[in-house]
Amino acid sequence: MINENGNARYVQLEEELELFSEMGISPVQKLTGTLNSVRLALADLKKEVYNYSFTDPEEEIYFFKHIKPKFLASQIYALERFKIDADKPLGEETILKIYYEQELKFIRRFFEKHQFLYQYYLLEGKELDNAYFIRGINQSSIFIADGPDLDPKFSTPGDYLFARFLAMEKLQEYLMQRLYNPLETENHFKNSRTKGSFKWTGDKSNLIELAYGIYGTMQINDGNITIADIIEWLELSLDISLTRYYRRFSEIKMRKSISKTKYLDDMRDALAKYIDEGDTFKPRSIKPLPKAK
């Protein structure tokens, strides 16, 4: 129950943050509103944890591994992005490019610093979950860097670092966008998106699978294009946000029970059927993959 409630509260938080991002207010006002929304959401989450007894270790692990980090990541990302935007140098495109590249290096060093747990995060490891995501564990007895001094009733040794991984991945994607489109502003990006007459209504993972397929076959600009360029092109063309596409592609690569190219397989089958049946062919909707619990 608590995990379902947490996911529902996070959807509400995302809607609030989206509203702030679209408001014509100053960056400081946006940051203030964002942080206040996250603070209230975390307060709701904490209150529910205080009044709830987890049914088993698996439920507690899922909450502190997947639910709470999403909320903290929103806070961390907002602060880090505000600092990057505020410190952005004025000058030629080359200077701005160097600045964004330097910020990306900082993020890569962060991942390298926490390489062990970051690999555990990427590979969706479970062997050490009892040590990282159960409250009351002595941090000195496990392999993890010290984090902020948090409420022991609402924190575990690993939840904060997992939140930072989420935030840094999102920040990395933001920097990649700015690096390859250094003169593009947020308002221009949003206004451009509203001009599209098409909207992707399928599962985001399917579109990311398609994006990497386009990238791998090198049919655009003779292959002189990055995956970030392709992702942004699809976002603009199909009125969709593909944030954390690196993370989603990692999930695609780790599929075990279904094909790693599930959507492209379905597309191939649909095309073959259309070739065979001609105008009598009626496309069917492809059901999205079940979400991992």
Secondary structure, DSSP 8 states (H G I E B T S, - for coil): -HHHHHHHHHHHHHHHHHHHHHSSS-HHHHHHHHHHHHHHHHHHHHHHHHT---SSHHHHHHIIIIIHHHHHHHHHHHHHHHHHHHT---S-HHHHHHHHHHHHHHHHHHHHHTHHHHHHHHTT--TTHHHHSSTT--GGGSS--------TTS--TTHHHHHHHHHHHHHHHHHHHHHHSTT--HHHHHHHHTT-S----S-HHHHHHHHHHHHHHT-SGGG---HHHHHHHHHHHHT---TTHHHHHHHHHT--SS-TTHHHHHHHHHHHHHHHHGGG-------------
